[in-house]
Amino acid sequence: MRKLVAISTSAAAVLTVGLLAACDGPPPPPPPTPTFSTHTAGPTHSPTPSPDESTTLPPEPTPEPTPEPPLPIPEPTPEPTTETPVAAGEIWQWALGRNVWSDPDLQAYTQQLGRTWDTDVNVQSQGFQLTPDAAGAVVAVTLFNDENALGYPGAETNFRAYPGMLPLGLTWDQTATDVEQQLGADNRTGGWGTEITYSYLTTDGYRIDVGFVAGHDSELPGSPIHSIRVSPA
């Protein structure tokens, strides 16, 4: 009968190592125990390339294009004003077509009025009359000689002589005979008690009516000029 013998764990391990040693030879030596030391690591320097080695540099960055400044916005051109052009020259040269009620250069005359029943604007002190249409646009300008000196009755008219330059190179001291010699006697109207008038057309599109202090043919020679009317032809 066998006996069971209790073997401790340490003894079993020794026995096992002994058995392995007998079979495979002595065990390998244990690995060396690593040792640690503390030190400060210095900067790592790349080795300097030799002259034979080529160094490739990174490409330079492309500069961003400078944006062009925005173009200036031009100021709007003002619309030309045709209602109130600058008055220049004689009244009969610039007043035609302009409005007697809204034009600043003519409002001064309508304020001091002198209107007759047919809406003519009589500026007696300066010797002229403005004839507007129903809308107020001037369609004729009539210049007058001194009516007191001519013997006209001083009622609603009584114009003084227009002091400025007259159309067609005329002057107030000329008579019908002088005008006939200078301009001719075509397109005659009036007579038989009505003021005799000669009418002329200019090359720039105007009609000039020259009226004389004469209602009959016998009164016409030597008759002075009474009025000169300027209108579009």
SULLIN-V901465 format. One record per backbone hydrogen bond with DSSP energy under -1.0 kcal/mol. CO is the residue of the C=O (numbers start at 0). NH is the residue of the N-H. If there is no record, write none. Layout:
BEGIN
co & nh
CO & NH
CO & NH
END
This chain:
BEGIN
co & nh
7 & 11
8 & 12
9 & 13
10 & 14
11 & 15
12 & 16
13 & 17
14 & 18
15 & 19
16 & 20
17 & 21
18 & 22
19 & 23
20 & 24
49 & 52
89 & 92
89 & 93
90 & 94
94 & 97
97 & 137
98 & 102
102 & 105
102 & 106
105 & 108
105 & 109
106 & 110
113 & 121
115 & 118
119 & 115
120 & 129
122 & 127
123 & 159
126 & 143
127 & 122
128 & 141
129 & 120
130 & 138
130 & 139
132 & 135
135 & 99
136 & 132
137 & 96
139 & 130
140 & 229
141 & 128
142 & 227
143 & 161
145 & 149
146 & 151
152 & 154
158 & 146
166 & 169
170 & 173
173 & 224
174 & 178
175 & 179
176 & 180
177 & 181
178 & 182
179 & 183
186 & 198
188 & 196
190 & 193
193 & 190
195 & 211
196 & 188
197 & 209
199 & 207
201 & 204
204 & 232
205 & 201
206 & 230
207 & 199
208 & 228
209 & 197
210 & 225
210 & 226
211 & 213
213 & 195
214 & 192
215 & 218
219 & 222
222 & 175
223 & 212
225 & 144
226 & 210
227 & 142
228 & 208
229 & 140
230 & 206
END
